[in-house]
Every structure is written in C-alpha cells, then in structure tokens.
Amino acid sequence: AVCFAMHNKMEISLGVAIGSAVQISIFVIPLNVLAGWAMDKPMTLNFHVFETVILLLTTISVSFMISDGKSHWLKGAMLVSAYIMIGASFWAHAEPDSME
C-alpha cells in the first residue's frame, strides 16, 4: 500500500489497506479466539464499551481522512499520531473485572 501511495495511486493503496484490515477482522480475530479455546484460555468476541468506542472513532476518522481522495503528509502524520494515542490508551486502560 505504501509503494502504491508513493506513486500517487490512491485507489489501489486504499484497496490494499482496507482489504488487509477486513481480512484481519474476518479471519485472524476469530482464529485467535479458537486458538485460545484450544489452549484453555477464556477468549470471546465480546468487545466492551472502550474497544467499541475506539473502533467507531477510528472508522469515522479514517473515512473523514480519505473522503476527498487526496493524500497529504499532514493527514498521514495525524493518523500515525492517532495510532500512537490509541496504543497508549489501550496500554493505560484497566481491564473490566469480568475479563479476569
């Protein structure tokens, strides 16, 4: 996706990036839940409010960034900084009592 974006082929770049995200969400996450069950670890697809809100805000912000079809270094920097903030918030967020 990065190589296509460097050559100003935005549609292919977005297709690759979004296709990869869809593959992860449809295949890898349920596969990890099944692997957790096989290892006798309590894993579910029950996302709590914090995870759901982060997913919703991420989807809205990415769709807002790509809606005009133009790329700019500042948009990329904003998305990377948002990614770092989301990672930090998950690191600092305490797990709910029901997940222990």
C-alpha positions in Angstrom: 0.0 0.0 0.0 2.8 2.4 0.8 4.6 1.7 -2.5 1.4 2.5 -4.5 0.8 5.6 -2.4 4.3 6.9 -3.2 3.4 6.5 -6.9 0.2 8.5 -6.4 -2.1 5.5 -6.9 -4.5 6.3 -4.1 -7.3 3.9 -5.1 -5.0 0.8 -5.2 -3.4 1.9 -2.0 -6.7 2.2 -0.2 -7.9 -1.1 -1.6 -4.9 -2.9 -0.3 -5.0 -1.2 3.1 -8.8 -1.7 3.6 -8.7 -5.2 2.2 -5.9 -6.2 4.7 -8.0 -4.7 7.6 -11.0 -6.7 6.5 -9.1 -9.9 6.3 -7.7 -9.4 9.8 -11.1 -8.7 11.2 -12.9 -11.6 9.4 -10.2 -14.3 9.7 -7.5 -13.7 12.2 -9.5 -12.5 15.2 -11.9 -15.5 15.2 -8.9 -17.8 14.5 -7.2 -16.4 17.6 -10.4 -17.0 19.7 -10.4 -20.6 18.5 -6.7 -21.0 19.4 -7.4 -19.5 22.8 -10.1 -22.0 23.4 -7.8 -24.8 22.3 -5.2 -23.6 24.9 -8.0 -23.3 27.5 -7.8 -19.5 27.7 -11.1 -17.5 28.1 -11.4 -15.6 24.9 -14.5 -14.2 23.3 -15.6 -11.8 20.6 -17.4 -9.8 23.3 -15.9 -6.3 22.9 -16.5 -3.9 25.8 -17.6 -0.3 25.5 -14.0 1.1 25.4 -13.0 -1.1 22.5 -16.2 -0.5 20.6 -15.9 3.3 21.0 -12.3 3.2 19.8 -13.3 1.2 16.8 -16.1 3.5 15.9 -13.9 6.7 16.3 -11.2 5.1 14.2 -13.6 4.2 11.4 -15.0 7.7 11.4 -11.7 9.4 11.4 -10.2 7.3 8.7 -13.3 7.7 6.5 -13.1 11.5 7.1 -9.4 11.5 6.1 -9.9 9.6 2.8 -13.2 11.1 1.8 -11.7 13.7 -0.6 -9.4 11.2 -2.3 -6.3 13.3 -1.8 -3.3 12.4 0.4 -1.0 14.8 2.2 1.8 14.3 4.7 -0.1 16.0 7.4 -3.0 13.6 7.1 -0.6 10.7 7.4 1.1 12.3 10.4 -2.3 12.8 12.1 -3.3 9.1 11.5 0.1 7.9 12.9 -0.3 10.1 15.9 -3.8 8.8 16.4 -2.5 5.2 16.2 0.1 6.0 18.9 -2.6 7.6 21.1 -4.8 4.6 20.7 -2.0 2.2 21.6 -1.2 4.3 24.7 -4.8 4.4 25.8 -5.1 0.6 25.5 -1.9 0.3 27.5 -3.2 2.5 30.3 -6.8 1.2 30.2 -7.7 -1.2 33.0 -9.5 -4.4 32.1 -13.0 -4.8 33.3 -13.5 -7.2 36.3 -15.5 -9.7 34.2 -12.5 -10.4 32.0 -10.1 -11.7 34.7 
